[in-house]
Amino acid sequence: MQGSLFPASSYERRNQDFTPDAGTIDQLVSFGLDGVGNLYIVDIAGEIFEVVPA
């Protein structure tokens, strides 16, 4: 099954929303969801950050 493509105009840049309160996100290498739908991102150094709503 293939995913859907959306035009770039439908996205909003939200870099400030992803400023970590601890550590630094160097280079994003992976992301994933846990069993209850929480979003996590992993940087190249292996640090794991949970993305939470502001």
C-alpha positions in Angstrom: 0.0 0.0 0.0 1.4 3.4 -1.0 1.1 6.5 1.1 -0.5 9.8 0.0 1.4 12.9 -1.2 0.3 16.3 0.0 1.4 19.6 -1.7 4.1 21.6 0.2 1.6 24.5 0.6 -0.4 22.3 3.1 2.5 22.2 5.6 3.5 24.7 8.2 7.1 25.2 9.4 7.0 24.5 13.2 10.8 24.4 14.1 10.3 26.4 17.3 7.8 23.8 18.5 10.6 21.2 18.5 13.1 23.1 20.6 14.0 20.5 23.3 13.9 21.5 27.0 16.9 19.2 27.7 19.7 18.4 25.3 20.1 19.3 21.7 18.7 17.5 18.6 21.8 17.2 16.4 20.5 15.3 13.4 17.2 13.6 13.2 17.7 9.9 12.3 14.4 8.2 13.3 11.0 8.7 14.8 8.2 6.4 16.0 5.1 6.0 18.0 4.6 3.9 21.1 1.6 1.8 21.9 -0.5 4.7 23.1 0.4 7.0 20.2 3.1 9.2 21.8 5.6 10.5 19.2 9.4 10.0 19.8 12.3 11.3 17.7 15.9 10.0 17.9 19.0 12.1 17.0 22.3 10.8 15.5 23.8 10.6 19.0 21.1 8.2 20.1 19.3 10.7 22.3 15.5 10.1 22.4 13.0 12.9 22.7 9.3 12.7 23.3 7.3 15.2 21.3 4.6 16.7 23.6 2.0 19.4 22.8 2.8 22.9 24.1 
